[in-house]
Amino acid sequence: MRRPGFDEALVAPHLAFLDELRAQGLVELSGGFDDRTGGAYLLRGVDSLEQAHAIVARDPLVTQGASDLILHAWHAR
């Protein structure tokens, strides 16, 4: 979720980060919310919530403090 004062200039590095993860086979789906409050991405091939935390900690939106990222383990069928 975007924090107040969100810097739109961080969107391009964030998308590049997602493209890198996608090229590594780690992102299944990604996209922004219609109301522009944030977005979501679905990681695949991740063995633990800790590994997922390590991955999203490198997201430019996190490293620059622009967004709060919330992780959930999802056992989809």
C-alpha positions, 0 to 999 in steps of 0.5 A, spaced: 500 500 500 502 506 498 504 511 503 502 518 503 507 522 499 508 516 494 513 518 489 511 516 482 518 516 480 519 509 483 514 506 479 519 504 473 524 501 478 519 497 481 516 495 475 523 493 472 524 489 479 518 485 477 520 484 470 527 481 473 523 477 478 518 474 472 525 473 468 527 468 474 520 465 474 519 468 481 512 472 479 506 469 477 501 475 477 502 482 478 498 488 477 496 495 480 489 496 484 484 500 480 484 506 486 491 507 485 492 505 493 497 500 491 498 493 488 499 486 489 504 480 486 504 473 487 510 469 488 511 462 486 517 457 487 518 460 494 520 455 499 518 459 505 515 466 508 522 468 510 524 467 503 519 471 500 520 477 505 528 477 503 525 477 496 520 483 497 525 487 501 529 488 495 523 492 492 525 499 490 518 501 493 520 498 500 527 500 500 525 507 498 520 507 504 514 509 499 510 503 500 508 498 505 508 491 503 504 486 506 506 478 505 501 472 506 502 465 505 496 463 500 495 456 499 491 456 493 488 450 489 
